[in-house]
């Protein structure tokens, strides 16, 4: 028993599933002014990439990102750890190394005890410590729903920057973490997830994507992005649009959390999964016999998901072995990039 409300009960959504509808976001950004002709801004908002990148005079680049969301779990420490892992991931996805973080905190004053909020902050700081960075400050406000996340600053050399728009025809695609975080979140919300599955859930969502820093030193790795709220289809489509190529996805090759297929079949699907499909389903070709539950997993919003890595085909098996050897045992080859219109073709 706890002496505070379930954190997940205080939020209308949770994790990266509470992102804005991707189609709404595209329309909002379409009317915004471009970042401008700043010579040292290597990555801005033109390709929906994971973070901004600014080059300094000596070829060193500064990576800047921010990410925050409402709780998808009830344990405050776990919420802090997951949110911090998710925010830091953007730096790894660009090929960088994190330097420091600033906390972003919104809490409904009077609904959550201060000691619970402290546990959220400690959880985030714990993950930052694991990444080797300090929480150097932050900002807090009174909000109707709990919100926590980080602004993260990182660095890399210019040659190590990995955008989501630089995939090449013939590239092989590797996903480093299993899919299914969204359906697990839906089960948590309905108190239908057992302890073993919850441990799997926390294990994957608190695993830092630090392998991205290493992968960026390999010239055979052409592009990277992390798979979060828009699911593997949404973030894969960003990869395809950025490169002007067709992404061919093997649905049966996707690594899944142990109970993901079972839960999806039983209807534990988030509203974000449906919104994702509505937003970009027109740019996806599906097999006629693909079951609905598998399609739901393709659009399943991932909180603190894995890296989607586009690499040269001759190097793919070696890169996959490196990723698995670095502690991402479920990493799998899930598709390829082909010449063609910027869309996704699902096979399997």
C-alpha positions in Angstrom: 0.0 0.0 0.0 1.1 3.6 -0.7 0.2 6.8 1.0 0.0 8.8 -2.2 -2.2 8.5 -5.4 -0.9 6.3 -8.2 1.3 8.5 -10.3 -0.2 7.1 -13.5 -3.7 7.9 -12.3 -2.8 11.6 -12.2 -2.0 11.8 -15.9 -4.2 11.4 -19.0 -1.3 9.6 -20.8 2.1 8.4 -20.0 5.7 8.5 -21.2 6.3 9.2 -24.8 2.7 8.1 -25.5 1.7 11.6 -24.4 3.5 13.2 -27.3 1.4 15.4 -29.6 -0.3 13.6 -32.5 2.5 13.4 -35.2 0.3 15.0 -37.9 -0.7 17.8 -35.6 3.0 18.4 -34.8 4.0 18.5 -38.5 1.3 21.1 -39.2 2.5 23.2 -36.2 6.1 23.1 -37.2 5.3 23.8 -40.9 4.2 27.3 -40.0 7.3 28.1 -37.8 10.2 30.1 -39.2 13.3 28.1 -40.1 16.2 28.2 -37.8 17.9 30.6 -40.2 21.2 30.6 -42.1 23.5 29.9 -39.1 26.6 28.4 -40.6 27.5 26.5 -37.4 24.1 25.0 -36.9 24.7 21.5 -38.3 21.4 20.0 -37.3 18.3 22.1 -36.6 14.6 21.4 -37.0 14.6 20.6 -40.7 14.7 16.8 -40.4 12.8 16.1 -37.2 16.1 14.9 -35.7 16.7 13.9 -32.1 18.7 17.0 -31.0 20.2 20.2 -32.2 24.0 20.3 -33.1 26.2 23.4 -33.1 29.8 23.3 -34.3 32.4 25.3 -32.3 35.6 26.7 -33.9 37.8 23.6 -33.4 35.4 21.0 -34.9 33.9 20.1 -31.6 30.1 20.0 -31.7 27.6 20.9 -28.9 24.5 18.7 -28.8 21.4 20.1 -27.1 18.1 18.4 -26.4 15.1 18.4 -24.0 12.6 15.7 -23.2 10.0 15.3 -20.5 6.6 13.6 -20.0 3.9 12.4 -17.6 4.3 9.2 -15.6 3.7 5.7 -17.1 4.6 3.9 -13.8 3.6 4.4 -10.2 7.0 4.0 -8.6 8.5 7.5 -8.3 12.1 6.4 -8.5 11.4 4.3 -11.6 9.6 7.3 -13.2 12.6 9.5 -12.6 15.0 6.9 -14.0 13.0 6.2 -17.1 12.4 9.9 -17.9 16.1 10.6 -17.5 17.2 7.6 -19.6 14.8 8.7 -22.3 16.1 12.3 -22.4 19.8 11.4 -22.4 19.1 9.0 -25.3 18.8 11.9 -27.8 22.5 12.7 -27.3 23.5 9.1 -27.9 21.3 9.0 -31.0 23.3 11.9 -32.5 26.5 10.1 -31.8 27.5 12.2 -28.8 28.6 11.9 -25.3 26.4 13.7 -22.6 28.1 16.4 -20.5 25.4 17.7 -18.1 21.7 17.8 -17.5 19.1 20.3 -16.2 15.9 19.0 -14.5 12.5 19.9 -15.8 9.8 19.4 -13.1 6.1 20.1 -13.0 4.1 18.8 -10.1 0.5 19.2 -8.9 1.1 20.9 -5.6 -1.1 19.4 -2.8 -1.7 16.1 -4.7 1.7 14.6 -4.4 3.8 14.5 -1.2 7.2 16.3 -1.3 9.0 13.1 -0.4 7.5 11.4 -3.5 8.7 14.2 -5.7 12.1 13.9 -4.1 12.2 10.2 -5.1 11.5 11.2 -8.7 14.4 13.6 -8.7 16.7 11.1 -7.0 15.8 8.5 -9.6 16.7 10.9 -12.4 19.9 11.9 -10.7 20.8 8.2 -10.3 20.5 7.6 -14.0 22.5 10.7 -14.7 25.2 9.4 -12.4 25.2 6.1 -14.4 25.7 8.2 -17.5 28.6 10.0 -15.8 26.9 13.5 -15.8 25.6 15.9 -13.1 22.2 17.3 -12.8 23.5 20.9 -12.7 20.3 22.8 -12.1 16.7 23.0 -13.5 13.3 24.6 -13.2 10.1 23.6 -11.5 6.4 24.7 -11.7 3.0 23.8 -10.3 1.1 21.8 -13.0 -2.2 19.9 -13.2 -0.3 16.6 -14.0 3.1 15.3 -12.9 5.8 16.1 -15.5 9.5 15.2 -15.3 12.4 15.2 -17.7 15.8 16.7 -18.6 17.4 19.2 -20.8 20.7 17.5 -21.8 23.9 19.0 -23.3 26.4 16.7 -25.0 29.4 16.9 -27.3 31.1 15.1 -30.2 33.4 15.7 -33.1 31.9 16.9 -36.3 32.7 13.7 -38.1 30.9 11.7 -35.4 27.5 13.5 -35.9 24.9 11.0 -37.0 21.7 12.5 -38.3 18.4 10.6 -39.0 18.6 11.8 -42.7 21.8 10.2 -43.9 20.8 6.5 -44.6 21.9 5.1 -48.0 20.3 2.8 -50.4 21.3 -0.8 -49.6 21.8 0.0 -45.9 20.8 -2.6 -43.3 18.7 -1.5 -40.3 19.4 -2.7 -36.8 17.1 -2.0 -33.8 18.9 -2.2 -30.4 16.0 -2.7 -28.0 12.7 -4.7 -28.1 9.3 -3.2 -28.9 6.3 -3.3 -26.7 6.8 -0.6 -24.1 3.4 1.0 -25.0 1.3 -2.1 -24.6 3.1 -2.8 -21.3 2.3 0.8 -20.3 -1.4 0.2 -21.1 -1.3 -2.9 -18.9 0.3 -1.0 -16.1 -2.4 1.7 -16.3 -5.0 -1.1 -15.8 -3.0 -2.8 -13.1 -2.7 -5.9 -15.3 1.0 -6.3 -15.6 2.7 -9.0 -13.4 6.0 -8.3 -11.5 8.2 -10.2 -13.9 6.9 -8.3 -16.9 7.3 -5.0 -14.9 10.9 -5.9 -14.3 11.4 -6.4 -18.0 9.7 -3.1 -18.7 11.9 -1.2 -16.3 15.0 -3.0 -17.4 14.6 -1.9 -21.1 13.4 1.6 -20.4 16.3 2.4 -18.0 19.0 0.9 -20.2 21.1 3.8 -21.5 21.6 3.9 -25.3 25.3 4.7 -24.7 26.3 2.3 -27.5 25.4 5.2 -29.9 28.6 7.0 -28.9 30.7 4.0 -30.0 28.7 3.4 -33.2 29.3 7.0 -34.3 33.0 6.3 -34.6 32.3 3.7 -37.3 32.1 5.1 -40.9 29.9 2.2 -41.8 27.2 3.6 -39.6 25.5 6.2 -41.7 22.4 7.3 -39.7 20.8 6.8 -36.3 17.7 7.8 -34.5 16.0 6.6 -31.3 12.6 5.0 -31.4 10.2 6.8 -29.0 6.6 8.0 -29.1 5.9 7.6 -32.8 6.8 3.9 -32.8 9.1 2.1 -35.1 7.0 3.0 -38.1 6.9 6.7 -37.3 10.6 7.1 -36.6 11.4 4.8 -39.5 9.4 7.0 -41.8 11.4 10.0 -40.6 14.5 8.0 -41.7 13.0 7.3 -45.1 11.8 10.8 -45.7 15.2 12.3 -44.6 17.1 10.1 -47.0 14.5 10.1 -49.8 14.4 6.3 -49.8 12.0 3.4 -49.1 12.4 1.6 -45.8 11.6 -2.1 -46.1 10.7 -3.5 -42.6 10.5 -7.2 -41.7 7.7 -7.3 -39.1 8.6 -10.8 -38.0 12.2 -9.8 -37.3 11.2 -7.1 -34.8 12.5 -7.9 -31.3 9.6 -7.9 -28.8 9.3 -7.7 -25.1 8.3 -11.2 -23.8 4.6 -10.5 -23.3 4.2 -7.8 -26.0 2.4 -10.0 -28.6 0.2 -11.5 -25.9 -0.8 -8.1 -24.5 -1.4 -6.6 -28.0 -3.7 -9.5 -28.9 -5.6 -8.9 -25.7 -6.3 -5.3 -26.6 -3.7 -3.5 -24.4 -3.1 -0.8 -27.0 -2.5 2.9 -26.3 -4.4 5.7 -27.9 -1.1 7.0 -29.2 -0.7 3.8 -31.3 -4.0 4.6 -33.0 -3.1 8.3 -33.5 0.3 7.2 -35.0 -1.4 5.0 -37.6 -3.9 7.7 -38.5 -1.1 10.2 -38.9 1.2 8.2 -41.2 -0.6 5.0 -42.3 -1.0 6.4 -45.8 2.7 6.2 -46.3 3.0 2.6 -45.2 2.3 -0.5 -47.3 1.2 -3.5 -45.2 0.8 -7.2 -46.2 -2.9 -8.0 -46.7 -2.7 -10.7 -44.1 -0.9 -8.7 -41.4 -2.9 -9.1 -38.1 -4.1 -6.0 -36.3 -2.1 -6.8 -33.2 1.1 -6.8 -35.1 0.2 -3.5 -36.8 -0.5 -2.1 -33.4 3.1 -3.1 -32.3 4.5 -1.3 -35.3 2.9 2.0 -34.1 3.4 1.2 -30.4 4.8 4.3 -28.7 8.2 3.5 -27.1 9.3 5.3 -24.0 13.1 5.2 -23.9 13.2 2.9 -26.8 16.2 1.6 -28.7 18.4 3.1 -31.5 17.5 2.5 -35.1 20.8 2.2 -36.9 21.3 2.4 -40.6 24.6 0.8 -41.7 26.5 -0.5 -44.7 25.4 -4.1 -45.5 28.9 -5.6 -45.5 29.4 -4.4 -42.0 26.0 -5.2 -40.6 26.7 -8.5 -38.9 29.8 -7.2 -37.2 28.0 -4.1 -36.0 25.1 -6.2 -34.7 27.6 -8.4 -32.8 29.2 -5.3 -31.3 25.8 -4.0 -30.2 24.8 -7.3 -28.6 28.2 -7.6 -26.9 27.7 -4.1 -25.4 24.7 -5.4 -23.5 21.8 -5.1 -26.0 21.2 -8.8 -26.4 17.8 -8.4 -28.1 19.3 -6.2 -30.9 18.2 -7.5 -34.3 18.4 -6.7 -38.0 14.9 -5.6 -38.9 15.1 -4.3 -42.5 16.9 -2.4 -45.2 16.8 0.8 -47.2 16.0 0.7 -51.0 15.7 3.2 -53.8 12.1 4.4 -54.1 9.6 6.9 -52.8 10.0 7.9 -49.1 7.7 5.5 -47.5 7.7 2.2 -45.6 6.9 -1.3 -47.0 6.3 -3.9 -44.4 7.1 -7.5 -45.1 6.6 -10.7 -43.1 
